[in-house]
Amino acid sequence: MHRCRPVRAAAIGLVVCLIPALVACQGGKADPPASSDEPSSGSSSAATEAEPVTLGVYGHEEELDAYRSVVDDYNATSQTGQVELESWRDHATALKGIEDGDEPDVFMVSRRDLPGLLARDALRPVDELLDERGVDFGDGFSRDAVQAFGIDSRLQCMAYSVSPVVMYINTDLVDFDKMKRRGLNIPTRDPRDFWNLAEFTAAAEFASRPARGTRGFYVEPSLRGLAPYIYSGGGQVFDDDDDPKSLAFSDGDTRGALERSLAVLRDAQMTLTDQQLAKATPLEWFERGKLGILAGERDLVPRLRGVTELPFDVISMPVLDSPATVGDTTGLCMSADAEDPQAAADVIADLVSDEATEKVVAAGFMVPANSSVAGSEVFLQPNREPVSSFVFTASIRGMVIPPLLDNGQELEEAEADLIHQLLTLPGQLDLDGVTDQIDEVSRPILDPDYVPETESPSPSDPTSSESSD
């Protein structure tokens, strides 16, 4: 099974690792020097001589409109080359197009797509080319996002967006001011960007009103849905961060985190029932004003803004011991087959600039990896819901980057029933038994060489009968 080994280092050290100097230090081969007909600086072939650089992006229609505007601006002002835009409506369609051979010179991917791309040598690392163009890998971009694309001591793709999972709250159902007047447990930090498990529980109980048919919260029964609670409570989802051979649900710290969080998450009086889920999705219940708390990423914001009479805000994932969450990162990658890498690098450098990033961010779907834009009013949009948009960027610090797997979907599907038991099985939960099963199911998927231990009978002593005579 193909494995991708992420760079593991302190944040500043990691960024240094990704510039050309260290490539030689670690014995790796740097990109060959540019020939005389391929400029080695930040300029590419003349626009009149070069083929357009193809750029592949995906997203909601408002985002695609923003990309079209960015490309139009680039083509109107560039003296080094032109861009031809290709677009897909969503990530799945984009990935299928790329896998089917429709691979632009520069294209957008999720980090979880890297194993397949690296397995077929589809990428050209971008660190040296972007360093030549003065792209600031250090303070200019989220180090967590940059680290996510640092594989084998190279920056495989340029970090573009990073979207941690946070909690959306219906501020009518979870009214902290009203809760405070009633002497209930509420987040005490101002601004309210952080709450602990007890405060989350109080909010969920407050939002659960049988007479109005409302429920407190919903947690997706999946590895991803449980991961923030496990990490926050000091546990681990995998037995190894780089090359996992098993899930780690039977680990003592993980069981401890699960025991604490499941005491709340399994409460059938506060979460959506199977009957409710058969009628509508959790997001639809939230939109109807019938669900108080729902986990999600930034791309939900424009949709929720379009729902009339739905007041909402965001807050961190509940904290057991330390802040933790999961999420997704996207990057801009260069095809190994790009005819003009210099021109392709010009395009990537332009796309991650403040001006170009702001145009896409203004659509409201994306948390930019560009630190300057992430702290600007273009992203925070202070006069629109959610008023606490800073929670998205604040939560990045606690975002756990999972191991790269080429069979993550297979793992999720194999574990689905057992994870569902953890969250919804009525009656007394055999936590030890279920977590043991979860780990056992994961082993042959994560470790192809795994051989289950079988209990064999003790070998008989051929002389025993004789010796007793």
KALINWO-V804801 format. One record per residue. RES is the residue in one letter. PHI is phi as a letter, one per 40 degrees, with the letter a starting at -180 (NA if undefined). OMEGA is omega in whole degrees, 0 to 359 (NA if undefined). D_FIRST is the distance of its C-alpha to the first C-alpha in whole Angstrom. Layout:
# KALINWO-V804801
RES:PHI:OMEGA:D_FIRST, RES:PHI:OMEGA:D_FIRST
This chain:
# KALINWO-V804801
M:NA:181:0, H:c:177:4, R:b:174:6, C:b:183:10, R:c:179:13, P:c:173:16, V:c:177:19, R:b:182:21, A:a:173:25, A:c:189:28, A:d:182:29, I:c:179:31, G:c:180:29, L:c:182:26, V:c:177:28, V:c:180:30, C:d:190:26, L:c:177:26, I:c:191:29, P:d:186:29, A:d:185:31, L:c:178:28, V:d:177:26, A:c:181:28, C:d:187:28, Q:c:176:25, G:g:178:25, G:c:180:23, K:c:176:24, A:c:176:26, D:d:180:27, P:c:179:30, P:d:179:33, A:c:177:35, S:c:185:37, S:c:180:41, D:c:174:40, E:b:186:37, P:d:180:39, S:c:179:37, S:c:184:38, G:c:180:38, S:b:180:40, S:b:180:38, S:c:181:40, A:c:184:43, A:c:183:43, T:c:184:45, E:b:188:43, A:c:170:39, E:c:178:38, P:c:173:37, V:c:178:33, T:c:183:32, L:b:180:30, G:b:179:28, V:b:175:29, Y:b:178:29, G:i:177:31, H:c:186:34, E:d:178:37, E:c:176:38, E:c:180:36, L:c:175:35, D:c:179:39, A:c:177:39, Y:c:178:36, R:c:178:39, S:c:179:41, V:c:180:39, V:c:178:39, D:c:179:42, D:c:181:43, Y:c:182:41, N:c:181:42, A:c:186:46, T:b:185:46, S:c:175:43, Q:b:185:45, T:b:181:42, G:i:180:40, Q:b:181:39, V:b:174:37, E:b:187:36, L:c:168:34, E:b:184:32, S:b:176:31, W:b:185:29, R:c:181:31, D:a:184:27, H:c:183:24, A:c:179:22, T:c:179:25, A:c:182:24, L:c:179:20, K:c:178:21, G:c:180:23, I:c:179:21, E:c:180:18, D:c:176:21, G:h:178:22, D:c:188:25, E:b:179:24, P:c:177:27, D:c:176:27, V:b:182:27, F:a:182:25, M:c:177:24, V:a:168:21, S:c:178:20, R:d:182:18, R:c:177:15, D:c:188:15, L:d:183:14, P:d:181:10, G:c:180:11, L:c:180:14, L:c:181:12, A:c:180:10, R:b:175:13, D:f:185:15, A:c:187:17, L:b:168:19, R:b:179:22, P:d:188:22, V:b:188:25, D:c:183:27, E:c:182:29, L:c:180:30, L:c:175:31, D:c:177:33, E:c:182:35, R:c:175:36, G:g:177:37, V:c:186:34, D:c:180:35, F:c:185:31, G:c:185:33, D:c:185:36, G:c:184:35, F:b:176:32, S:d:181:30, R:c:177:29, D:c:180:26, A:c:178:25, V:c:180:25, Q:d:182:23, A:c:181:20, F:b:176:20, G:c:183:20, I:b:178:17, D:f:176:17, S:g:176:20, R:b:173:21, L:c:186:22, Q:c:179:20, C:a:178:22, M:c:179:25, A:d:182:26, Y:b:177:28, S:a:179:28, V:a:188:27, S:b:178:28, P:c:174:28, V:c:177:29, V:b:176:32, M:b:169:35, Y:c:179:37, I:b:171:41, N:c:188:44, T:c:169:47, D:c:180:49, L:c:177:47, V:b:183:46, D:b:185:49, F:c:180:49, D:c:179:53, K:c:178:54, M:c:180:52, K:c:180:53, R:c:179:57, R:c:177:56, G:g:181:55, L:c:183:51, N:c:180:48, I:b:175:47, P:d:185:45, T:b:181:48, R:c:177:46, D:b:5:48, P:c:185:46, R:c:180:44, D:b:190:40, F:a:171:39, W:a:180:40, N:c:185:39, L:c:179:38, A:c:179:42, E:c:175:43, F:c:181:40, T:c:180:42, A:c:179:45, A:c:180:44, A:c:178:42, E:c:180:45, F:c:182:48, A:c:182:46, S:c:183:46, R:b:183:49, P:d:182:50, A:c:180:53, R:b:178:51, G:g:181:48, T:b:178:46, R:b:187:43, G:c:188:42, F:a:171:38, Y:a:174:35, V:b:180:31, E:c:179:28, P:c:182:27, S:a:175:23, L:d:180:21, R:c:181:22, G:c:181:25, L:c:188:26, A:d:181:24, P:d:181:27, Y:c:178:29, I:c:182:26, Y:c:181:26, S:c:180:30, G:c:176:31, G:g:179:29, G:c:179:26, Q:b:176:22, V:c:180:20, F:b:180:17, D:c:178:17, D:a:184:16, D:c:185:16, D:c:186:14, D:b:186:11, P:c:175:12, K:b:184:11, S:a:164:14, L:c:185:17, A:b:182:20, F:c:180:22, S:c:175:24, D:c:184:25, G:d:180:28, D:c:179:28, T:c:177:26, R:c:179:29, G:c:179:32, A:c:179:30, L:c:181:30, E:c:180:33, R:c:185:35, S:c:182:34, L:c:175:33, A:d:177:37, V:c:189:38, L:c:180:35, R:c:184:36, D:c:185:39, A:c:180:40, Q:c:185:43, M:b:184:41, T:b:180:38, L:c:179:38, T:c:176:39, D:c:179:37, Q:c:178:40, Q:c:181:40, L:c:177:36, A:c:182:37, K:c:183:40, A:a:178:38, T:c:176:35, P:d:179:35, L:c:179:36, E:c:175:39, W:c:178:40, F:c:180:40, E:c:179:42, R:c:181:44, G:g:183:45, K:b:180:44, L:b:187:41, G:c:189:42, I:b:181:39, L:a:178:35, A:c:178:32, G:a:178:31, E:b:186:30, R:c:186:33, D:c:175:32, L:c:189:35, V:d:182:38, P:c:179:39, R:c:182:39, L:c:176:40, R:c:181:43, G:c:179:44, V:c:181:45, T:c:177:49, E:f:174:50, L:b:177:47, P:c:182:47, F:a:176:44, D:a:178:42, V:b:177:39, I:a:182:38, S:c:168:35, M:c:180:33, P:d:184:35, V:b:174:35, L:c:177:35, D:b:180:35, S:a:181:33, P:c:178:33, A:a:175:29, T:a:174:27, V:b:180:24, G:i:182:24, D:b:173:23, T:b:175:23, T:b:181:23, G:b:174:24, L:b:186:25, C:b:175:23, M:b:178:24, S:c:175:23, A:c:181:22, D:c:179:25, A:d:185:27, E:c:181:31, D:b:182:32, P:d:180:30, Q:c:178:33, A:c:178:34, A:c:179:31, A:c:175:31, D:d:182:35, V:c:179:34, I:c:180:31, A:d:179:34, D:c:183:36, L:c:182:34, V:c:177:33, S:c:181:37, D:d:187:39, E:c:181:41, A:c:181:38, T:c:181:36, E:d:181:40, K:c:180:40, V:c:182:37, V:c:183:37, A:c:178:40, A:c:172:39, G:g:185:38, F:c:197:34, M:b:168:33, V:c:186:32, P:c:172:32, A:c:177:30, N:c:188:34, S:c:181:36, S:c:180:39, V:c:180:39, A:c:179:37, G:c:185:40, S:c:178:43, E:c:177:45, V:c:177:43, F:c:186:40, L:c:177:42, Q:f:192:44, P:c:181:47, N:c:181:49, R:b:174:46, E:c:358:44, P:c:182:42, V:c:182:45, S:b:181:42, S:d:178:40, F:c:179:39, V:c:180:37, F:c:182:34, T:c:178:34, A:c:183:35, S:c:181:32, I:c:182:30, R:c:180:31, G:c:185:29, M:c:181:26, V:c:179:23, I:c:185:20, P:c:174:17, P:c:176:13, L:c:181:11, L:b:175:9, D:c:180:8, N:b:181:9, G:c:179:12, Q:c:177:14, E:c:179:13, L:c:180:14, E:d:182:17, E:c:180:18, A:c:184:17, E:c:190:19, A:d:183:22, D:c:181:25, L:c:177:24, I:c:177:25, H:c:177:28, Q:c:180:29, L:d:187:29, L:c:190:31, T:b:183:33, L:c:182:34, P:c:175:38, G:g:182:39, Q:c:181:38, L:c:172:34, D:c:186:33, L:c:181:31, D:c:182:29, G:c:182:29, V:c:181:27, T:c:174:25, D:c:179:24, Q:c:180:23, I:d:180:21, D:c:182:19, E:c:179:18, V:c:184:17, S:c:190:14, R:c:180:13, P:c:178:11, I:c:182:10, L:c:183:8, D:b:182:8, P:c:180:7, D:c:184:10, Y:c:176:12, V:b:181:16, P:d:177:18, E:c:177:21, T:b:182:24, E:c:181:28, S:b:180:30, P:c:179:34, S:c:180:35, P:c:181:36, S:c:179:40, D:c:184:42, P:c:183:44, T:c:188:47, S:c:181:47, S:c:181:50, E:c:184:52, S:c:180:52, S:c:179:54, D:c:NA:56
